[in-house]
Amino acid sequence: MPNVSLKVKRAYFAKVKQANYAASLRLEGMDTTTTSRPLSSKAAVLEKYRQN
């Protein structure tokens, strides 16, 4: 069995943790499709509300 670096282990754990969290939300009936899009930057949000 090849040695796996700590960085690879952490990346795998993060991926599995996110997948499990998304599955848990789906089981609770929540829509997870909107959580996968990137969030806006603080500057973009401030600019949007300053225009109004």
C-alpha positions as CSV (number, residue, x, y, z in Angstrom):
1,M,0.0,0.0,0.0
2,P,1.5,3.4,-1.0
3,N,2.1,6.1,1.6
4,V,-0.5,8.8,1.3
5,S,0.5,12.4,2.2
6,L,-1.3,14.3,4.9
7,K,-2.4,16.9,2.3
8,V,-4.1,14.2,0.2
9,K,-5.8,12.8,3.3
10,R,-7.1,16.2,4.3
11,A,-8.4,16.9,0.8
12,Y,-10.2,13.6,0.8
13,F,-11.7,14.1,4.2
14,A,-12.9,17.6,3.2
15,K,-14.6,16.2,0.1
16,V,-16.3,13.4,2.0
17,K,-17.4,15.8,4.8
18,Q,-19.0,18.1,2.2
19,A,-20.7,15.2,0.4
20,N,-22.1,13.9,3.7
21,Y,-23.3,17.3,4.7
22,A,-25.1,17.8,1.4
23,A,-26.7,14.3,1.7
24,S,-27.9,15.2,5.2
25,L,-29.5,18.4,3.9
26,R,-31.2,16.5,1.1
27,L,-32.6,13.9,3.7
28,E,-34.0,16.8,5.7
29,G,-35.8,18.1,2.5
30,M,-33.6,21.1,1.9
31,D,-32.6,22.2,-1.6
32,T,-28.9,21.9,-2.0
33,T,-28.6,23.2,-5.5
34,T,-28.3,26.9,-4.4
35,T,-25.5,26.2,-2.0
36,S,-23.0,25.0,-4.6
37,R,-22.8,28.4,-6.4
38,P,-20.0,30.7,-5.4
39,L,-20.8,33.6,-3.0
40,S,-20.5,37.2,-4.1
41,S,-17.7,39.3,-2.8
42,K,-18.3,41.9,-0.2
43,A,-17.5,44.7,-2.6
44,A,-20.0,43.4,-5.2
45,V,-22.8,43.2,-2.5
46,L,-22.0,46.8,-1.3
47,E,-22.0,48.1,-4.9
48,K,-25.4,46.5,-5.6
49,Y,-27.1,48.1,-2.6
50,R,-25.4,51.5,-3.1
51,Q,-27.0,51.8,-6.5
52,N,-30.6,51.7,-5.0
